[in-house]
Amino acid sequence: MAMAYEQTHPWITFELDLGKAPPPLWIALGEAYSKCQHLAGVPLKPEIASKLHQIYLAKGIHATTAIEGNTLNERQVLDRIQGKDVVPKSQQYLEKEVDNVLASANLVMDEVEDKGIVPITSDEIKKLNKSILTGLELEDRVIPGEYRKYQVGVLDYEGAPWEDCPYLIDQLSAWLNSDNFVGPGKDQRIIYGIVKSIIAHIYMAWIHPFGDGNGRTARMLEVKFLMEAGIPSSAIYLLSNHYNATRVEYYRRLSQISKNGGDVIPFLDYAVRGFVDQLRDQLEAVKAQQWGVSWQNFIYEVFGPEKTIADKRQIALLLALSETDDFVPKNNLRRLTPRLAEMYAGKTSKTLTRDLNSLARRKMIQSGPKGVRARKELILAFLPRTRMGDFEAQLEHAKRMKAEEGHLQLDLLSLLEDSPR
């Protein structure tokens, strides 16, 4: 006997032919694999790595909730992750939505860290939905963690017949656990994990098994499958970031694949390319932090192990100057940081002039009409030469890396400024 969804949703077939994927999609998947491997092997100071993880966790949770209508911004989500109250009592439901997604994500990540790859089950999917919706004000007919018993729709799309949802989620779970999403070799684990995450997202959107929280549940499945595939924790929310950043296109693509006979390849292409773009941005931010760490190490090497009081003062001045790429007026130098103000307290302007002259002799600073700047580009001498073959080209590349931080929509420098030097 035919089931209702076979008539209403014939595109739900639990089949995937990656042989139809065009070469650009495979190239993008290969780049995603390479960049994930790179991210996993990048050494950073523990305090910087921790802060970057918090930043991308905040971005991911913000994206996951914002696409569902939550109006908290990334900074507020980060504050909430750090345990701060960010809205008045009348808007605390916004905090609760964020808290639930954070708790669900931690639940998934803890399980992967403790148990490794665990087959997904319909009970686990229901458990995730319950975690996401618990404590929220919902329609009376919405029961967290329980399949809906009525028809629902999103925009111009209607979910699968409610009576078929238990069967469909069981089938989806079995399919996701099958060899269809296991690559031919260990090196393909990341690639197939990305595909598995996107397919799980598509099918959850198609089936729409719950009265609410389907999108957030789908994104928690993404977290699970990406982490199981070995993708660094800082990158497991990047698909959500992409969907949120391209929200109109995201909904258009989801709607389109149900109208073109269930061909998921175009959506895969859209999702993977966005994932790669997000990985590029993240790598540039990480490179910028590595550049900063290398510059700090270089400063201490230049001054050597035996440091005088004047050396320590000049190092503090140089580190403070390093927080900006711009020239700083000489009249502002003493007040760049509280530590610097304390070190120059009671000193005359001659002391500051001597310190600047000493740094200039070491070629660590550049003076100009607008003031003084740190010559951070000095460490570019330790990078391979570019085809353009000059420091100017390398410096421009470094500045572009710096500019890419603007894509984060969070001020990385302000978030990292209290990190130990």
C-alpha positions in Angstrom: 0.0 0.0 0.0 1.4 3.3 -1.1 2.1 5.9 1.6 0.8 9.4 1.4 4.2 11.1 1.0 4.8 9.1 -2.2 2.0 11.1 -3.8 2.6 14.5 -2.2 6.4 14.4 -1.9 7.7 12.1 -4.5 11.1 13.8 -4.3 11.8 12.2 -0.9 13.6 9.1 -2.2 16.5 8.7 0.2 18.8 8.4 -2.8 21.9 10.4 -3.8 23.9 10.0 -6.9 27.2 11.9 -6.4 28.2 10.8 -9.9 26.1 13.6 -11.2 28.1 16.2 -9.2 29.9 18.6 -11.6 33.7 19.0 -11.3 33.5 22.4 -9.6 31.5 20.9 -6.8 34.2 18.2 -6.2 36.9 20.9 -6.4 35.1 22.9 -3.8 34.8 19.8 -1.6 38.5 19.2 -2.0 39.2 22.8 -1.0 37.0 22.4 2.0 38.9 19.2 3.0 42.2 21.0 2.6 41.2 24.0 4.6 39.7 21.9 7.4 43.0 20.0 7.7 44.9 23.3 7.8 42.6 24.7 10.5 43.0 21.5 12.6 46.8 21.9 12.5 47.2 25.6 13.2 49.0 26.3 16.5 47.7 29.3 18.5 48.2 30.5 22.0 45.7 28.7 24.2 44.1 31.9 25.3 43.7 33.1 21.7 42.5 29.7 20.5 39.9 29.8 23.3 38.7 33.3 22.4 38.5 32.5 18.7 36.4 29.4 19.5 34.0 31.5 21.6 33.7 34.0 18.7 32.8 31.4 16.1 30.6 29.6 18.6 28.7 32.9 19.1 28.6 33.5 15.3 27.2 30.0 14.8 24.6 30.1 17.5 23.6 33.6 16.3 23.1 32.3 12.8 21.2 29.3 14.0 18.7 31.4 15.9 18.7 34.5 13.7 17.5 32.6 10.7 14.5 31.6 12.8 13.8 35.2 13.8 15.8 35.8 16.9 16.9 39.5 17.0 19.9 39.3 19.3 23.1 40.4 17.6 26.4 38.5 17.6 27.9 40.5 20.4 24.8 39.9 22.6 25.0 36.1 21.8 28.7 36.1 22.8 27.8 37.9 26.1 25.1 35.3 26.7 27.5 32.5 26.1 29.7 34.1 28.7 26.8 34.0 31.2 25.7 37.6 31.0 22.1 38.9 30.9 21.7 40.9 27.7 18.1 41.9 27.4 15.3 43.1 29.8 12.9 40.6 31.3 10.3 41.2 28.6 12.7 39.8 26.0 14.2 36.9 28.0 12.7 34.4 25.6 15.4 35.5 23.1 18.1 34.5 25.6 16.3 31.2 26.3 16.4 30.4 22.5 20.1 31.0 22.5 20.6 29.1 25.8 18.8 26.1 24.3 20.8 26.0 21.1 24.0 26.3 23.1 23.0 23.5 25.4 22.0 21.3 22.5 25.3 22.0 20.7 27.2 21.1 23.8 25.2 18.0 24.2 26.1 16.9 20.6 29.8 17.9 21.0 30.2 16.2 24.3 28.8 13.0 22.9 31.1 13.0 19.9 34.1 13.7 22.1 33.2 11.0 24.5 31.9 8.3 22.2 33.2 9.1 18.7 30.9 8.2 15.8 27.5 7.1 17.0 24.7 6.1 14.6 21.9 8.7 14.5 18.4 7.5 15.6 14.9 8.9 15.5 15.0 9.0 19.3 18.2 11.1 19.2 16.6 13.5 16.7 13.5 13.8 18.9 15.8 14.4 21.9 17.6 17.3 20.1 14.3 18.9 19.2 13.1 18.7 22.8 16.4 20.3 24.0 15.9 23.1 21.5 12.3 23.8 22.4 12.2 23.2 26.2 11.1 26.2 28.2 10.0 28.2 25.2 6.5 29.6 24.7 5.0 27.5 22.0 1.7 26.9 20.3 -0.5 24.6 22.4 -0.3 21.9 19.7 3.5 21.9 19.6 5.1 19.3 21.9 8.9 19.5 22.2 10.5 16.3 21.0 7.2 14.9 19.6 6.2 14.5 15.9 3.5 16.9 14.8 0.0 15.5 14.2 -1.1 18.2 11.7 0.0 19.8 8.5 2.6 22.6 8.5 4.2 24.8 5.9 7.0 27.3 5.5 6.6 30.0 2.9 5.5 28.2 -0.3 6.5 24.7 1.0 4.3 22.3 2.8 5.9 19.6 5.0 5.4 15.9 4.4 2.1 14.3 5.6 2.1 14.2 9.3 1.1 10.6 9.6 4.2 9.6 7.6 6.7 11.5 9.7 7.7 8.6 12.1 8.4 6.4 9.1 10.3 9.1 7.2 12.6 9.9 10.1 13.3 6.2 10.7 14.2 5.9 7.0 16.3 9.1 7.1 18.2 7.8 10.1 18.9 4.4 8.5 20.0 6.1 5.3 22.4 8.5 7.1 23.9 5.6 8.9 24.5 3.7 5.7 27.6 3.3 3.6 26.2 5.9 1.2 27.9 8.5 3.4 31.2 6.7 4.1 34.0 7.6 1.7 36.2 5.0 0.0 39.1 6.0 2.2 39.9 7.8 5.4 41.0 10.9 3.5 37.4 11.3 2.2 35.8 11.3 5.7 35.6 15.1 5.8 34.2 15.3 2.3 31.5 12.8 2.9 30.8 14.3 6.4 30.1 17.7 4.7 27.8 16.0 2.2 26.0 14.1 4.9 25.4 17.2 6.9 23.9 19.1 4.0 21.7 16.2 3.0 20.4 15.7 6.5 19.5 19.4 6.6 17.6 19.2 3.3 15.6 16.1 4.3 14.8 17.6 7.7 13.4 20.6 5.9 11.5 18.4 3.5 10.0 16.2 6.1 9.5 18.9 8.7 8.6 16.4 11.4 8.1 18.7 14.3 5.7 21.5 15.1 8.6 23.9 15.7 12.4 23.9 15.8 12.9 21.9 12.6 15.6 24.2 11.3 17.5 24.3 14.6 17.2 20.5 14.9 18.7 20.2 11.4 21.6 22.5 12.3 22.3 20.4 15.3 22.6 17.3 13.1 25.0 19.3 11.0 27.1 19.9 14.1 27.1 16.2 14.9 28.0 15.0 11.4 30.7 17.7 10.8 32.3 17.0 14.1 32.2 13.3 13.6 33.9 13.8 10.3 36.8 15.4 12.0 36.1 19.0 11.2 37.6 21.5 13.8 35.0 22.7 16.3 35.6 26.3 15.2 34.2 25.4 11.7 31.2 23.2 12.6 28.8 26.2 12.5 30.0 27.7 9.2 27.2 26.2 7.2 24.7 27.9 9.5 26.6 31.1 9.1 26.4 30.8 5.3 22.6 30.0 5.4 22.0 33.0 7.6 24.2 35.4 5.6 22.4 34.4 2.4 18.9 33.9 3.9 16.8 34.8 0.9 18.9 32.5 -1.4 18.8 29.8 1.2 15.0 29.7 1.2 14.9 30.0 -2.6 17.2 27.1 -3.0 15.3 24.9 -0.5 12.1 25.7 -2.4 13.7 25.0 -5.7 14.9 21.5 -5.1 11.4 20.3 -4.2 10.2 21.7 -7.6 13.0 20.2 -9.7 12.2 16.6 -8.9 14.4 16.4 -5.8 17.8 17.1 -7.5 19.9 18.1 -4.5 23.1 18.8 -6.4 22.4 22.5 -7.0 21.8 23.0 -3.2 24.9 21.0 -2.4 26.9 23.2 -4.7 25.4 26.4 -3.1 26.1 25.1 0.4 29.6 23.8 -0.2 30.7 26.9 -1.9 29.4 29.0 1.0 31.1 26.7 3.4 34.4 27.2 1.6 34.0 31.0 1.6 33.4 30.8 5.4 36.5 28.6 5.8 38.6 31.1 3.9 37.4 34.0 6.1 38.2 31.9 9.2 41.6 31.0 8.0 42.4 34.6 7.2 41.4 35.6 10.8 43.6 32.8 12.2 46.5 33.9 10.0 46.1 37.5 11.3 46.3 36.2 14.9 49.4 34.1 14.0 50.9 37.2 12.5 50.3 39.1 15.7 51.8 36.3 17.8 54.9 36.1 15.5 55.4 39.9 15.8 55.2 39.7 19.6 57.8 36.9 19.6 60.0 38.9 17.3 59.9 41.9 19.6 61.1 39.9 22.5 63.9 38.3 20.4 65.1 41.7 19.3 65.6 42.9 22.9 67.2 39.7 24.0 67.0 37.8 27.3 68.5 40.5 29.6 66.1 43.5 29.6 66.7 46.8 31.3 63.9 48.9 32.8 64.1 51.1 29.6 63.9 47.9 27.4 60.7 46.8 29.2 59.2 50.2 28.8 60.0 50.3 25.1 58.6 46.8 24.6 55.3 47.9 26.3 55.3 51.0 24.0 55.9 48.8 20.9 53.2 46.3 21.9 50.7 49.1 22.5 51.5 50.6 19.1 51.1 47.2 17.5 47.3 47.2 18.3 46.7 49.5 15.3 48.0 49.8 11.8 47.7 53.6 11.8 50.1 56.3 12.9 49.5 57.4 16.5 50.1 61.0 17.5 53.1 61.3 19.8 51.0 63.2 22.4 48.8 60.1 22.7 51.5 57.5 23.2 51.7 57.7 27.0 48.0 56.9 27.3 47.7 54.0 24.9 47.3 51.5 27.8 47.0 51.8 31.6 50.2 49.9 31.9 52.0 52.3 29.6 50.6 55.3 31.5 51.9 53.8 34.8 55.4 53.2 33.3 55.7 56.8 32.1 54.2 58.3 35.2 56.6 60.9 36.6 58.8 60.7 33.5 59.6 63.7 31.3 59.0 64.0 27.6 62.8 63.4 27.2 62.3 59.8 28.4 59.6 59.2 25.7 61.8 60.8 23.1 64.8 58.6 24.1 62.6 55.5 23.9 61.3 56.4 20.5 64.8 57.1 19.2 66.0 53.7 20.6 63.1 51.9 18.8 63.8 53.9 15.6 67.5 52.8 15.7 66.3 49.2 16.0 64.0 50.0 12.9 61.0 48.8 14.9 59.0 52.0 14.4 58.3 54.5 11.6 57.8 58.2 12.3 55.8 60.5 10.1 53.8 63.8 10.2 50.9 62.0 11.8 52.9 60.3 14.5 54.4 56.9 15.0 53.6 53.4 13.9 55.0 49.9 14.6 56.7 48.3 11.6 54.9 45.0 11.9 55.7 44.2 8.3 59.3 43.4 9.4 58.2 39.8 10.1 57.1 39.4 6.5 60.8 38.9 5.8 60.4 35.4 7.1 57.7 34.6 4.6 58.4 33.1 1.1 58.9 35.7 -1.5 55.9 36.3 -3.7 56.0 36.4 -7.5 55.7 40.2 -7.3 58.9 40.0 -5.2 58.6 42.9 -2.9 57.7 43.8 0.6 54.9 46.1 -0.6 53.0 43.2 -2.1 53.4 41.1 1.0 52.3 44.0 3.2 49.2 44.6 1.0 48.4 40.9 1.4 48.7 41.2 5.2 46.5 44.2 5.2 43.9 42.3 3.2 44.0 39.6 5.8 43.4 42.3 8.4 40.5 43.7 6.4 38.9 40.2 6.2 38.4 40.3 10.0 35.6 42.8 9.2 33.6 39.9 7.8 33.3 38.5 11.3 31.0 41.3 12.3 32.8 41.1 15.7 35.8 43.1 16.6 38.4 40.4 17.0 41.0 42.8 18.4 38.7 44.2 21.1 37.8 40.6 22.1 41.4 39.5 22.2 42.9 42.7 23.7 42.8 41.4 27.3 44.7 38.2 26.3 48.0 37.8 28.1 50.9 38.9 26.0 
